[in-house]
């Protein structure tokens, strides 16, 4: 999710859905891809009144990163994501995330 607030305007972009992760070579390196729903939320606050709108459409995510296993069921590592969504004919969005992932395995 990506959010920005400037001059009482707030834009929020997000992409969510199922993803698959592949670990080539049996190391901690991985690639991930998924498809789902992209959502855009907008709000404007002026004079105590908030106006908001949202829309959703097709979205996808690709990511890469590395995990260090700290125990049999827990891993920690950096991840870089790219997300894209086409919400309607006039609005599409892209964003990048860099995160530190904490993953528990069952």
Secondary structure, DSSP 8 states (H G I E B T S, - for coil): -EEEEETTEEEEEEEE--EEEE-GGGSSEEEEEEEEEEEEEEEEEETTEEEEEEEEEEEEEEEEEE-EESSSSEEEEEEEEEEEEEEETTEEEEEEEEEEEEEE--
